[in-house]
Amino acid sequence: MQTLTLTADDSCHGKRLDAALARLVPDQSRSSLQECIAAGAVQVAGQVITKPSFKLSAGQELTLQLPEAENLTALPQDLPLDVVHQDADILVINKPINFVVHPGAGIKDGTVMNALLYHFPQTAVLPRAGIVHRLDKDTSGLMVVALSAKAQQRLTKAIAKHEVVREYEAIVEGLLTGGGTVEGDIARDPYNRTRMAVVPDGMGREAVTHYRVMERYRAHTRIRLRLETGRTHQIRVHMANIGHPLLGDPQYGGRRPKHLPKATAELVQALRAFNHQALHAVHLELVHPITKEELHFDAPLPADMTALMDLLRQDGEDHAGT
């Protein structure tokens, strides 16, 4: 049994207990947290609360008892990992596209988790083999993984308190005139269970995405994004919701290439062939959970994104003023 001690911050004031816990413990699903509440595994100010609808006040102390992690069904596999940083307690990797983070429906092996269990066998005793946040299969870039129990608990808390900075670069459809913030609760799409969607306040998990414009092309924009929260498909859902889906995104509208009059055959072919979301986790900042050292990591954009950006940039220069 893992016991977490949490404090309801101002953002939790007046919130339902299950919604607040989902914000404070982002690596747990809301349904699993509701099960913990119903089982009497949650205390508020020293009192056991079994109603998910219980309203919190800022400053209240919460105690959450999480059940032991299920035995891993994943087996160690000798798969390559691009290690950016490694010490006794944490690991930072640069994940390529087409690499699933952990086994799930229809995926039994070939994942980051399988690779972790092989190269870092100490992760076998940790929940989710030390994984504290995730990237989609076809999102590349930086991930931090815990290699010790204490590091995992502290990293989980740091992510819940928005103390881990995660920045991404993306290419989106359409022209953005400036930066902004997208706020909108995210939940499973009731009409398509393989997708996520922005839902009315209180119906999903709070999600906040900040973005700024890096470069404009003729019909696309390169942007830099910073996450406050880390919901499933968050960037993809939020950008699609404001009418600017990620280029190449097969689920949220970015796989219908825009018609670019007089574009070169090379660019047209590159746009058609780009069959995954143009999204890369480019920057990671955190305080080391054990040594307290401030750490900063950067991962260069993958070759397919830079090649496409070069073509889009050249296309913009060729048609400047037209």
C-alpha positions in Angstrom: 0.0 0.0 0.0 1.3 3.4 -1.0 0.2 6.4 1.1 0.2 9.9 -0.3 -0.2 13.0 1.8 -1.5 16.0 -0.2 -2.7 19.5 0.4 -5.7 21.0 -1.4 -4.5 24.2 -3.0 -6.6 27.1 -4.1 -7.5 25.4 -7.4 -9.2 22.7 -5.4 -11.4 25.0 -3.3 -15.0 24.1 -3.8 -14.1 21.2 -6.1 -15.5 17.6 -5.8 -13.1 15.3 -4.0 -12.6 13.0 -7.0 -12.0 16.0 -9.3 -9.5 17.5 -6.9 -7.6 14.2 -6.5 -7.5 13.7 -10.3 -5.7 17.1 -10.4 -3.4 16.3 -7.5 -2.5 12.8 -8.6 -2.4 13.0 -12.4 -1.0 9.5 -12.9 -4.2 7.9 -11.5 -7.4 7.8 -13.5 -10.5 9.5 -12.0 -12.4 6.1 -12.0 -9.6 4.5 -9.9 -9.6 7.4 -7.5 -13.3 7.1 -7.1 -12.8 3.4 -6.2 -10.3 4.5 -3.6 -12.8 6.9 -2.1 -15.6 4.3 -2.0 -13.2 1.9 -0.3 -12.5 4.3 2.5 -8.9 4.9 1.4 -9.2 8.7 1.4 -9.1 11.0 4.5 -9.8 14.7 4.5 -8.6 16.6 7.6 -8.3 13.2 9.4 -11.8 12.0 8.5 -12.6 9.2 6.1 -14.7 10.4 3.2 -16.5 7.9 1.0 -18.5 10.3 -1.2 -16.7 11.5 -4.4 -19.0 14.6 -4.5 -17.6 15.8 -1.1 -16.6 19.5 -1.6 -13.1 20.5 -0.5 -11.7 23.7 1.0 -8.3 25.1 0.2 -5.7 24.1 2.8 -7.3 20.9 3.8 -4.9 17.9 4.2 -5.7 14.8 2.3 -4.4 11.3 2.8 -4.7 8.8 -0.1 -3.9 5.1 0.2 -3.2 3.6 -3.2 -3.3 -0.2 -3.6 -0.2 -2.0 -4.5 0.6 -2.0 -8.2 -0.5 -5.0 -10.0 2.2 -7.5 -11.0 3.7 -6.4 -14.3 2.7 -8.5 -17.2 5.4 -6.8 -19.3 8.6 -8.8 -19.7 12.1 -7.4 -20.2 13.1 -6.9 -23.8 16.4 -5.7 -25.3 15.0 -2.7 -27.1 17.1 0.5 -27.7 16.7 3.5 -25.4 18.1 6.9 -26.3 19.4 7.9 -22.8 19.8 11.6 -22.3 20.6 11.5 -18.6 21.0 8.7 -16.0 21.8 8.6 -12.3 20.9 6.4 -9.4 17.4 7.8 -9.1 16.1 9.1 -12.4 16.4 8.5 -16.1 15.7 10.9 -19.0 15.1 9.4 -22.5 14.4 10.8 -25.9 11.5 8.6 -27.2 11.2 8.2 -31.0 7.9 7.9 -32.8 6.2 4.6 -33.2 7.3 3.5 -29.7 4.4 2.9 -27.2 5.2 3.8 -23.6 3.6 0.8 -21.9 1.5 -2.3 -22.8 -2.2 -1.8 -23.2 -5.1 -3.0 -25.3 -3.8 -5.0 -28.2 -0.1 -4.1 -27.3 1.7 -6.7 -25.2 5.3 -5.9 -25.8 7.7 -3.8 -27.7 7.1 -0.8 -25.4 9.3 1.6 -23.4 8.3 -0.3 -20.3 9.7 -3.6 -21.7 12.9 -1.8 -22.5 13.1 -0.3 -19.0 12.7 -3.7 -17.4 15.6 -5.0 -19.5 18.1 -2.2 -19.2 17.1 -1.1 -15.6 15.9 -4.2 -13.8 15.5 -2.2 -10.6 12.3 -0.8 -12.1 10.5 -4.1 -11.8 9.6 -3.3 -8.2 8.2 0.1 -9.0 4.6 0.9 -10.1 4.5 1.1 -13.9 8.3 0.4 -14.0 9.0 4.0 -12.8 7.0 5.7 -15.5 5.6 9.0 -14.1 4.2 10.6 -17.3 3.6 9.4 -20.9 3.9 10.4 -24.5 1.6 9.2 -27.2 3.0 6.4 -29.5 3.7 8.9 -32.3 4.8 11.8 -30.2 8.6 11.9 -29.9 10.8 13.6 -27.3 11.8 13.8 -23.6 10.5 11.6 -20.8 11.7 11.4 -17.2 11.5 8.0 -15.5 12.0 7.2 -11.8 14.6 4.5 -10.9 13.8 4.5 -7.2 10.7 4.5 -5.1 11.4 7.7 -3.4 12.2 9.5 -6.7 8.9 8.2 -8.2 6.8 9.4 -5.3 8.5 12.9 -5.4 8.3 13.2 -9.2 4.6 12.3 -9.1 4.0 15.0 -6.6 6.1 17.5 -8.5 4.1 16.8 -11.7 0.8 17.2 -9.8 1.9 20.5 -8.5 3.0 21.7 -12.0 6.7 21.9 -10.9 8.0 19.9 -13.9 8.2 22.1 -17.0 7.4 20.3 -20.2 7.6 22.1 -23.5 6.8 20.9 -27.0 7.1 22.0 -30.6 4.4 21.3 -33.1 3.3 22.2 -36.6 -0.4 23.0 -36.8 -2.8 23.5 -39.6 -3.7 27.1 -40.4 -2.2 30.5 -39.5 -2.1 31.6 -35.8 -1.7 35.3 -35.4 -0.3 35.1 -31.8 0.1 33.0 -28.8 -2.5 32.1 -26.2 -3.8 29.7 -23.7 -6.3 26.9 -24.2 -8.4 25.8 -21.2 -10.9 23.1 -21.4 -11.7 19.9 -19.4 -10.8 16.8 -21.2 -12.6 13.4 -21.0 -13.2 10.4 -23.2 -15.2 11.3 -26.3 -18.7 9.9 -25.6 -19.2 9.3 -29.3 -15.8 7.7 -30.1 -14.1 5.9 -27.2 -10.7 5.9 -29.0 -10.6 9.7 -28.8 -10.6 12.3 -26.1 -12.6 15.5 -26.3 -13.1 18.9 -24.6 -16.2 18.6 -22.4 -18.2 21.1 -20.2 -16.5 22.2 -17.0 -16.7 19.6 -14.2 -17.4 16.8 -16.7 -13.7 15.9 -17.3 -10.2 16.6 -16.0 -9.0 20.1 -16.0 -6.5 20.8 -18.7 -4.4 24.0 -19.5 -2.1 24.4 -22.5 -0.1 27.6 -23.3 1.3 28.2 -26.8 3.3 30.8 -28.7 4.0 31.3 -32.3 7.6 30.4 -33.5 7.2 30.6 -37.3 4.5 31.0 -39.9 4.3 29.4 -43.3 1.7 29.8 -46.0 -1.0 27.6 -44.4 0.7 26.2 -41.3 2.2 27.5 -38.1 5.1 26.2 -36.0 4.3 26.7 -32.3 6.0 26.1 -28.9 3.7 24.7 -26.2 3.9 24.5 -22.4 1.7 22.2 -20.4 0.3 23.0 -17.0 -1.5 19.6 -16.9 -0.8 16.3 -18.7 -4.0 14.8 -19.9 -4.3 12.1 -22.5 -3.9 13.7 -26.0 -4.1 17.1 -24.4 -2.2 19.2 -27.0 -3.8 17.3 -29.9 -7.3 17.8 -28.4 -6.8 21.4 -27.4 -5.4 22.6 -30.7 -8.0 20.8 -32.7 -10.7 22.4 -30.5 -9.6 25.9 -31.5 -9.5 24.9 -35.2 -5.8 24.3 -35.6 -5.2 20.5 -35.4 -1.7 19.2 -35.5 -0.4 18.5 -39.0 -0.5 14.8 -39.7 -2.7 13.9 -36.7 -4.7 10.9 -37.8 -7.3 11.2 -35.0 -8.0 14.9 -34.6 -8.2 16.3 -38.1 -4.7 16.9 -39.3 -4.5 14.2 -41.9 -6.3 16.2 -44.6 -3.4 18.2 -46.2 -4.3 21.7 -47.1 -4.3 22.6 -50.7 -1.3 24.9 -51.4 -1.6 26.5 -54.9 1.6 26.2 -56.9 3.4 24.2 -54.2 6.2 22.0 -55.4 5.6 18.3 -56.0 8.2 17.6 -53.3 6.2 19.6 -50.7 2.9 18.1 -51.7 4.3 14.6 -51.4 5.9 15.4 -48.0 2.6 16.6 -46.6 0.8 13.5 -47.9 3.4 11.2 -46.5 3.6 12.8 -43.0 1.3 10.3 -41.3 1.7 11.1 -37.6 1.1 14.2 -35.5 3.9 16.8 -35.9 4.7 17.0 -32.1 7.9 16.7 -30.2 8.7 17.0 -26.5 11.6 19.4 -26.9 12.4 20.7 -23.4 12.2 19.4 -19.8 13.0 21.2 -16.6 12.8 19.7 -13.1 14.3 19.8 -9.7 16.0 16.4 -9.0 13.8 14.6 -6.6 16.7 13.4 -4.4 19.7 15.8 -4.9 17.4 19.0 -5.4 19.7 20.0 -8.3 17.9 22.1 -11.0 18.0 20.1 -14.3 17.4 21.2 -17.8 17.2 19.0 -20.9 16.6 19.6 -24.6 16.1 17.2 -27.5 16.5 18.4 -31.1 13.6 18.1 -33.4 13.4 14.8 -35.3 14.6 14.7 -38.9 11.2 14.3 -40.5 9.9 17.4 -38.8 12.9 19.5 -39.7 12.8 18.3 -43.3 9.1 19.2 -43.6 9.7 22.6 -41.9 12.5 23.3 -44.4 10.1 22.6 -47.3 7.3 24.8 -45.7 9.8 27.6 -45.1 11.0 27.5 -48.7 7.5 27.4 -50.0 6.7 30.5 -48.0 9.7 32.3 -49.4 8.9 31.3 -52.9 5.4 32.7 -52.6 6.0 35.8 -50.5 3.7 38.6 -51.4 1.4 36.5 -53.5 
